Amino acid sequence: MSMDLVTRLHGGVGHLQVIGEIDTLTAPELRAAGARLFEDGARALLVDCAGIAFIDSAGLSVLLELHDQAELRFATMTLCEPTEQTRRLLAITGLDAKLMVAPPVPARTA
């Protein structure tokens, strides 16, 4: 399984775009990327979840760990554009009550 990450930090806001599958093999890379953004000074972390094709308990665990890191640093972590599968898993596990999930962005009409 594979995962690509795109990270950037601008004005204290860390952006972490996740593309692919988050599982036992790829979760450590996601954990490290998020931790690096906090270490580099992110006061807010936006995790772009639109490209997540699959996420298992290891991936959910990392998202929870990043949330906890944010709280320890008096920062925030927000999940943006989670897929329907990710939303369903967050709801089933009760993590939707713990993790901040940005409301969906309405589709533009021409």
N, C-alpha and C positions, 0 to 999 in steps of 0.2 A: 504494500500500500504506500501511497506517496502523498506528500503535502508540500506545498510551497508557501512561503511566508514573505510578505512585503512589509517592511517596517520603516517608519519615519517619525521624527520628533520635530515639532514646530511649535514654538511659543508655549512650551510646557504641556502640550498635548501629544501623546503618543498614539500613533495609528498602527494597528496591527491587522493586516489583511491576511486571512487564512483561505487557502485554495486547496481543495482535495480532501483527504481523509485523516481524521484525528483518531488514532488508536494507540495501543500500547507501544508501538514502535515509534510513532511520530510525536506523541504527547511530550516527551522530554524536550524536543526542539521548540515546541510552542511555549513551554514553561520558561525555557532559557531566554527566548526572544522577549517575552513579556517582562521578565525580571530585569533584563538589560535596559529596556525602556524606562522602567522605574529608577534603576540605578543611574541612568543618564539624565534624570531630572523630570520625568513625566509626572505631572500632578493630576492628569486625567488620562485614561487609557481607553481608546475606542477600538473595539475588536469587531472588524468587518467580517460577519459570518455568512455573507451571501454566497460565497464560493465553497462552503463546506458541503461535500458530497456525502460524508458519513462521519458520525461521531459516536464513540462508545463511552463506557464508564470512565475509562482513562482520560478521555478528552473532557468529560464533564468535571472530573476531579481537578484537572488543570485549570479550568475556568474558575472553579471555586477557590483554588489556591491563589490565582491572580487577584480575585476579588478580595481575599483576605489580606494579601500583600498591600493592595491599595488602601484598605482600611487602616492597616498599621502605619502607613505613610501619610495618613489624612488626605488621601487622594481618592479618585473615583475610577471605576471601571464600568463601561457600558457596552453591552452587546448590540451591534447594529445589523439590521437586515438578516436576522436568523432565518434559515430555511424552515419550511413547514415541519420537517422531521426534527430539526433542532428544537423548535418551539414545543413540539409534542413531548420530546424527552425532558425538556425543562419542566413542563407541566406535570408529567407523570412522576418525576422525582421530587417535585416541590421546589426545585431550584428557581423557578420563575418568581417565587416570593422572596428569594434571597438576592438574586442577581438582578441588576438594573438592565432592562431591555428597552431600547429606544422604540417608540411607536413606528410602525411601517411608514415609509415615505410614499405618499400617494403617487400613482402613475400620472405622468404628464399627458395631457391630451393636446393634439395639434389643432 
